[in-house]
């Protein structure tokens, strides 16, 4: 059933508390907070490569994190519904962990490790043997007495710290600890002004950031080994993105179910152009100098000045 639902990985673990979980008041610390008689946790994952296609854009390219481009910004939910329905039909209780981490009932990374699907990398993301970190997870808590998968104790990171060293904003403070207030994943999704120093570090990123995943030797090998077989690009022409009006933005990207709004997206595109564009695109940016949104207008002014600096 899992394979028929398009799931790439499935593991089953005991529904025991997650010892030492740092959010003491979170439902995620103990599956029995959601189902008092819980016996099993089912963790499933989808490889993002199944949704992505190779891209060949070379100039003025805007990059999206692969999880966002694949439409997997949030925890899996829909893909797990057939499994939940089967369990309920068999007379068991079953609850799917909600999509947003704010309402999640499972610490999916810890549960995936417990279910033997991989290990937690120093960038905090789970690394699976089959697909590296290019996987989005979802989970079910159930009182069904299922056979558990052997917990994997393997950790392939060893002494490697490339992900810590490569983070453009220093958000990975130490192995396994990420300061999300610094992480570009959150910054690029949050409306409002961005400091000039941070704008420079954003580079050509438009939606989130894959730097710590791409630099990981294990993930890099997986990228070379597994072809992209889907239809969604993760690189885009920045001028094309700049010219999208609000309706065009929704038509093109609503299917991906992002949390990012149109004006924040527009701000990000302009930052990427300021970091990568030449004098020929100033004419496109000039139209935004008097934009009704002050953040967009300020960002356009910054981008033009940045390009002019580079041409001097």
C-alpha positions as CSV (number, residue, x, y, z in Angstrom):
1,X,0.0,0.0,0.0
2,X,2.9,2.4,0.8
3,X,4.4,1.8,-2.6
4,X,1.0,2.3,-4.3
5,X,0.7,5.7,-2.5
6,X,4.0,6.9,-4.1
7,X,6.1,6.5,-0.9
8,X,9.8,5.8,-1.3
9,X,10.6,4.7,2.3
10,X,8.6,3.2,5.2
11,X,9.8,2.2,8.7
12,X,8.0,1.2,11.9
13,X,9.1,2.0,15.4
14,X,7.8,1.6,18.9
15,X,5.6,4.4,20.2
16,X,7.8,5.2,23.1
17,X,8.6,8.7,24.4
18,X,11.5,10.5,22.8
19,X,13.9,10.8,25.7
20,X,15.4,14.2,26.3
21,X,13.2,16.0,23.8
22,X,14.0,19.7,24.2
23,X,10.4,21.0,23.9
24,X,9.1,19.7,27.2
25,X,5.5,20.8,26.6
26,X,5.2,19.6,23.0
27,X,2.9,16.7,22.0
28,X,5.8,15.5,20.0
29,X,7.8,14.3,23.0
30,X,5.5,11.3,23.5
31,X,3.2,9.5,21.0
32,X,0.9,8.5,23.8
33,X,0.0,12.1,24.3
34,X,-2.0,11.7,21.0
35,X,-3.2,8.1,21.4
36,X,-3.0,6.8,25.0
37,X,-2.8,3.2,23.8
38,X,-0.3,3.9,21.0
39,X,2.0,0.9,20.2
40,X,3.6,1.9,16.8
41,X,4.8,4.8,14.9
42,X,4.9,4.5,11.1
43,X,7.3,6.8,9.3
44,X,7.2,7.2,5.5
45,X,9.2,9.3,3.1
46,X,9.0,10.5,-0.5
47,X,12.2,11.2,-2.5
48,X,12.1,14.7,-3.9
49,X,13.8,13.5,-7.2
50,X,10.5,11.9,-8.2
51,X,9.0,15.3,-8.6
52,X,12.0,17.3,-10.0
53,X,13.4,17.7,-13.5
54,X,16.9,18.6,-14.7
55,X,17.3,22.2,-15.6
56,X,19.8,23.9,-18.0
57,X,19.4,27.6,-17.2
58,X,22.9,29.2,-17.1
59,X,22.4,33.0,-16.9
60,X,20.4,35.0,-14.3
61,X,19.2,31.8,-12.6
62,X,17.1,31.8,-9.5
63,X,17.4,28.7,-7.3
64,X,14.7,27.0,-5.1
65,X,15.5,24.5,-2.5
66,X,14.6,21.1,-3.9
67,X,12.0,20.3,-1.2
68,X,10.1,23.4,-2.0
69,X,10.3,22.9,-5.8
70,X,9.0,19.4,-5.3
71,X,6.0,20.7,-3.3
72,X,7.3,19.1,-0.1
73,X,7.8,22.2,2.1
74,X,5.7,20.6,4.8
75,X,5.4,17.1,6.4
76,X,3.7,14.5,4.2
77,X,0.0,14.1,4.9
78,X,-2.1,13.2,1.9
79,X,0.2,10.3,0.9
80,X,-0.4,8.7,4.3
81,X,-4.2,8.8,4.2
82,X,-4.6,5.3,2.5
83,X,-2.5,3.7,5.3
84,X,-4.5,5.4,8.0
85,X,-7.8,4.3,6.3
86,X,-6.6,0.7,6.2
87,X,-5.7,0.8,9.9
88,X,-9.0,2.3,10.9
89,X,-10.8,-0.3,8.7
90,X,-9.0,-3.0,10.6
91,X,-10.3,-1.5,13.9
92,X,-7.3,0.4,15.1
93,X,-6.8,4.0,16.0
94,X,-4.5,6.1,13.8
95,X,-3.5,9.7,13.6
96,X,-1.4,11.4,10.9
97,X,1.0,14.0,12.1
98,X,-0.1,17.4,10.8
99,X,1.8,19.1,8.0
100,X,3.1,22.1,10.0
101,X,5.8,21.6,12.6
102,X,3.8,24.0,14.9
103,X,1.0,21.4,15.2
104,X,3.0,18.2,14.6
105,X,2.5,15.3,16.9
106,X,5.8,13.5,16.0
107,X,9.4,14.6,15.9
108,X,9.8,13.1,12.4
109,X,13.6,13.2,12.2
110,X,14.0,11.4,15.5
111,X,11.2,8.9,14.6
112,X,12.8,8.2,11.2
113,X,16.1,7.4,12.9
114,X,14.3,5.2,15.4
115,X,12.6,3.4,12.6
116,X,16.0,2.6,11.0
117,X,15.5,4.9,7.9
118,X,18.7,6.8,8.4
119,X,20.8,8.9,10.7
120,X,20.6,12.5,11.7
121,X,23.3,14.5,9.9
122,X,25.2,17.4,11.6
123,X,23.0,19.8,9.6
124,X,20.1,18.3,11.6
125,X,18.4,16.7,8.6
126,X,18.0,12.9,8.3
127,X,20.4,11.2,5.8
128,X,18.9,8.0,4.4
129,X,21.1,5.4,2.8
130,X,19.0,5.2,-0.4
131,X,18.2,8.9,-1.1
132,X,20.5,10.9,1.2
133,X,18.6,13.9,2.7
134,X,16.5,14.4,-0.4
135,X,13.5,13.0,1.4
136,X,10.4,14.5,3.0
137,X,8.8,12.5,5.8
138,X,5.4,12.0,7.3
139,X,4.2,9.9,10.2
140,X,1.3,8.0,11.7
141,X,0.7,7.1,15.4
142,X,-1.4,4.0,15.8
143,X,-2.4,1.4,18.5
144,X,-1.8,-1.4,15.9
145,X,0.8,-3.9,17.2
146,X,3.1,-3.9,14.2
147,X,6.5,-5.4,13.7
148,X,9.2,-2.9,14.4
149,X,12.2,-2.2,12.1
150,X,15.6,-2.5,13.7
151,X,16.9,0.9,14.9
152,X,20.0,1.9,12.9
153,X,22.9,3.1,15.0
154,X,25.0,3.9,11.9
155,X,26.2,7.5,11.6
156,X,28.0,8.2,8.3
157,X,29.0,11.8,9.2
158,X,32.1,10.8,11.1
159,X,34.4,13.8,11.6
160,X,33.0,15.7,8.6
161,X,31.9,19.3,9.3
162,X,31.4,20.5,5.7
163,X,27.8,21.4,6.3
164,X,28.7,23.6,9.3
165,X,31.5,25.3,7.4
166,X,29.4,25.9,4.2
167,X,26.3,27.5,5.8
168,X,26.3,31.0,4.2
169,X,24.8,32.6,7.4
170,X,26.4,30.4,10.1
171,X,23.0,29.1,11.2
172,X,24.4,25.6,12.1
173,X,25.9,26.7,15.5
174,X,27.2,23.2,16.3
175,X,26.6,19.7,15.1
176,X,22.8,19.0,15.1
177,X,21.9,22.5,16.4
178,X,20.5,25.0,13.9
179,X,19.5,28.5,14.8
180,X,16.4,28.8,12.7
181,X,16.2,32.6,13.2
182,X,19.4,32.8,11.1
183,X,18.5,30.1,8.6
184,X,17.8,31.2,5.1
185,X,14.9,28.8,4.9
186,X,12.9,31.0,7.4
187,X,14.4,34.3,6.3
188,X,13.3,33.9,2.7
189,X,9.8,33.0,3.7
190,X,9.3,35.8,6.2
191,X,7.9,39.1,4.9
192,X,9.7,42.4,5.7
193,X,13.1,44.1,5.3
194,X,16.3,42.1,5.1
195,X,19.6,43.7,6.1
196,X,22.1,44.6,3.3
197,X,24.7,42.3,4.7
198,X,22.2,39.4,4.6
199,X,21.0,40.3,1.1
200,X,24.6,39.7,-0.1
201,X,24.7,36.2,1.5
202,X,21.4,35.2,-0.1
203,X,23.1,35.1,-3.6
204,X,20.7,33.8,-6.2
205,X,18.4,31.9,-3.8
206,X,14.8,32.7,-4.1
207,X,13.1,30.1,-2.0
208,X,14.9,28.4,0.9
209,X,18.5,27.0,0.7
210,X,20.1,23.6,0.0
211,X,23.7,24.6,0.7
212,X,24.2,22.4,3.7
213,X,22.6,19.4,1.9
214,X,24.5,19.9,-1.4
215,X,27.9,20.2,0.3
216,X,27.4,16.9,2.2
217,X,29.6,14.3,0.5
218,X,26.9,11.6,1.0
219,X,24.2,13.8,-0.5
220,X,26.5,14.9,-3.3
221,X,27.0,11.3,-4.3
222,X,23.3,10.7,-4.3
223,X,22.7,13.7,-6.5
224,X,25.0,12.3,-9.1
225,X,23.7,8.8,-8.9
226,X,19.9,9.2,-9.0
227,X,18.3,10.9,-12.0
228,X,15.6,13.4,-11.6
229,X,12.4,11.9,-13.1
230,X,9.7,14.5,-12.4
231,X,8.3,17.6,-14.1
232,X,9.0,20.4,-11.6
233,X,12.1,22.6,-12.2
234,X,14.1,23.9,-9.2
235,X,15.9,26.6,-11.2
236,X,14.2,29.5,-13.0
237,X,14.9,32.5,-15.2
238,X,15.0,35.4,-12.8
239,X,13.5,37.9,-15.3
240,X,10.6,35.6,-15.9
241,X,10.0,35.4,-12.2
242,X,10.3,39.2,-11.8
243,X,7.6,39.7,-14.4
244,X,5.1,37.5,-12.7
245,X,2.1,39.4,-11.5
246,X,0.2,38.1,-8.5
247,X,-2.2,36.0,-10.5
248,X,0.7,34.5,-12.5
249,X,2.5,33.7,-9.3
250,X,-0.4,31.8,-7.9
251,X,-1.1,30.0,-11.2
252,X,2.5,28.9,-11.4
253,X,3.3,28.0,-7.8
254,X,0.1,27.5,-5.7
255,X,0.2,23.8,-6.5
256,X,3.4,23.6,-4.5
257,X,1.6,24.7,-1.3
258,X,4.2,27.1,-0.1
259,X,3.9,29.4,2.9
260,X,5.5,32.3,1.0
261,X,3.4,35.1,-0.3
262,X,3.7,37.0,-3.6
263,X,5.3,40.2,-2.4
264,X,7.9,38.3,-0.3
265,X,8.7,36.1,-3.3
266,X,9.1,39.3,-5.4
267,X,11.5,40.8,-2.8
268,X,13.6,37.6,-3.0
269,X,13.7,37.6,-6.8
270,X,14.9,41.2,-6.8
271,X,17.6,40.4,-4.2
272,X,18.8,37.5,-6.5
273,X,18.9,39.9,-9.4
274,X,20.9,42.4,-7.4
275,X,23.4,39.7,-6.6
276,X,23.7,38.2,-10.1
277,X,22.5,40.7,-12.7
278,X,24.3,43.2,-14.9
279,X,23.5,46.7,-16.1
280,X,21.1,45.4,-18.8
281,X,18.6,44.5,-16.2
282,X,18.5,47.8,-14.3
283,X,15.7,48.9,-16.7
284,X,13.5,46.0,-15.3
285,X,14.3,46.8,-11.7
286,X,13.7,50.6,-12.2
287,X,10.0,49.9,-12.5
288,X,10.0,48.7,-8.8
289,X,11.7,51.8,-7.3
290,X,8.2,53.3,-6.6
291,X,6.4,50.1,-5.9
292,X,3.4,50.4,-3.6
293,X,5.1,47.9,-1.2
294,X,7.9,49.7,0.7
295,X,9.9,46.6,1.1
296,X,9.9,45.8,-2.6
297,X,10.7,49.4,-3.4
298,X,13.7,49.5,-1.0
299,X,14.9,46.2,-2.2
300,X,14.8,47.3,-5.9
301,X,16.8,50.4,-4.9
302,X,19.4,48.3,-3.2
303,X,19.6,45.9,-6.2
304,X,20.2,48.7,-8.6
305,X,22.9,50.2,-6.5
306,X,24.5,46.8,-6.1
307,X,24.6,46.3,-9.8
308,X,26.0,49.8,-10.4
309,X,28.7,49.1,-7.9
310,X,29.7,45.9,-9.7
311,X,29.9,47.8,-13.0
312,X,32.3,50.4,-11.7
